[in-house]
Amino acid sequence: MKETKDYKPESLMMSHGYKPELSEGAIKQPIFMTSTFVFKSAEEGKAFFEVAYGLREKEADENLGLIYSRINNPNLEIVENRLSLWGNCDDSAIFESGMSAITTVLLEFLKPGDLLLYSSPNYGGTDHFIHHFLDKIGVNTVCFDAKDSKDEVIEKIKQTGKADKLTHIFVETPANPTNALIDIAMCKEIANEFSATNDENVIFTVDNTYMGPIWSNPMELGADLVVYSATKYIGGHSDLIAGAVLANQELMIRVKTLRTFLGNMANPHTCWLLSRSLETLMIRMEKQQSNAIEVANFLSTHPKVKELFYLGNLDKNSKTYEIYKKQYNSPGAMISFEVKGGEKEAFTFLNNLKVIKLAVSLGSTESLAQHPASMTHIGLAPEDKVKFGISPSLVRLSVGVENAQDLIEEIGLALDAI
Ligand SMILES: *Cc1c(COP(=O)(O)O)cnc(C)c1O
């Protein structure tokens, strides 16, 4: 018999982790709308709690018994088991939002006095948490960007005077909205170097929302933890908010324990929707990618487009292209480009879209367009907007699963309206 590991994840997404015989033979999992679970005996309840509270290790053939839906729930377990197949890792944890996945990781692996190294630009919510919460609890932070070499990053860490307290590296790559790439292997080397001299190991997390889990696996490139806004590609239908963390067993136990006590797990209905979404994850992302390649090719020669930022159109002699080849097996489906002119011209373009919706978020079945400088990245300091190329004429496009020719025609008409 073929074992689970012998199948590709897309073959297992409809069935893995669910036993129809436990649910009246229903081919699809019911939604387990229950807060608590009945124990067969007091002895069983005791045994479940011993494992849940870490008082003893699980037996080899023992599953964590169902106790209470903040700790676990069948819908939560099924989607976690399935997502772990895509990440090719021990375990994953689903959260009620991408932000709760990210903040739980940062809270678990940082304490007052520690130093966090992070890449910039990063998601606005992550940036806000770093600057307006972590500083309040006495965590020191230092940032670097895609242009910095390894020596320059190390110099920045040393200049804080807290290099011996570096315990966490958090990077987001490709960076939103311009697709700037952070070298994951370089970050791993930095983590290893400081782990060797510091009292504590440096834990390294990658936010892979833009490319995962299909187009890149940061764990295979050296990351200890991978985080996602599952609201984006994983959910993929603009109908839910959720997050995910993937890691090996040792780190995952810590993340799940903190989740149990923060109580920020996803609810059964969201988990059910996510399982539905995972069934089509690969075909959706493949279609989005092929559409994006066609759209980017159209934009690359359009007279109203000043500059295009898409991983499929990189200069093959650039350092970015080298990193791209190492880290990704697809250029993805996120495009940004500058129109000729400024905010007025960018707004004219956006206001003339029809099938492509004017909304933030990304990775969904429908194409989405927005204006980073006045929307997702409005909170950035003016000098940072300049530094990271978030100009008034920049538009960001998340390409969906529509017909590529329809998208190209619509984009062409909207550009002509400028
Ligand atoms: C959307 C997003 C987040 C936040 O996720 P939510 O699900 O909105 O909480 C974090 N990181 C990246 C890269 C994102 O795009």
The ligand as a MOL file (V3000), in Angstrom:
LIG
                    3D

  0  0  0     0  0            999 V3000
M  V30 BEGIN CTAB
M  V30 COUNTS 15 15 0 0 0
M  V30 BEGIN ATOM
M  V30 1 C -2.2180 40.2640 5.1230 0
M  V30 2 C -0.8370 40.0040 5.6150 0
M  V30 3 C -0.5800 39.8180 6.9820 0
M  V30 4 C -1.6540 39.9230 8.0390 0
M  V30 5 O -2.5890 38.8930 7.9400 0
M  V30 6 P -4.1310 39.0290 8.4200 0
M  V30 7 O -4.6950 37.7260 8.0120 0
M  V30 8 O -4.7170 40.2170 7.7220 0
M  V30 9 O -4.1050 39.2310 9.8970 0
M  V30 10 C 0.7260 39.5330 7.3520 0
M  V30 11 N 1.7290 39.4570 6.4550 0
M  V30 12 C 1.5120 39.6530 5.1340 0
M  V30 13 C 2.6580 39.5620 4.1790 0
M  V30 14 C 0.2400 39.9330 4.6740 0
M  V30 15 O 0.0380 40.1490 3.3580 0
M  V30 END ATOM
M  V30 BEGIN BOND
M  V30 1 1 1 2
M  V30 2 1 2 3
M  V30 3 2 2 14
M  V30 4 1 3 4
M  V30 5 2 3 10
M  V30 6 1 4 5
M  V30 7 1 5 6
M  V30 8 2 6 7
M  V30 9 1 6 8
M  V30 10 1 6 9
M  V30 11 1 10 11
M  V30 12 2 11 12
M  V30 13 1 12 13
M  V30 14 1 12 14
M  V30 15 1 14 15
M  V30 END BOND
M  V30 END CTAB
M  END
